[in-house]
């Protein structure tokens, strides 16, 4: 799918999170620790119904057309955490 030139460098600015297509969080707050602790913003949690599934499908469609990239958390070591071994 090609984009018209006027949209070629567009950006998605969305503050949403979806869990298991069953629960979503939609807000106008930036989803950073600082913003969540220091700024007063509004948001809603939607549990069940068609909205979480529709939002999940929309976000996955954007990933499929390379409109956005999926979030992949960094695997950073936790300081002073005990080492775990699988036995």
Secondary structure, 3 states (H helix, E strand, C coil): CCCCHHHCCCCCCCCEEEECCCEEEEECCCCCHHHHHHCCCCEEEEECCHHHHHHHHHHHHHHHCCCCCCCCCCCCCCCCCCCCCCC
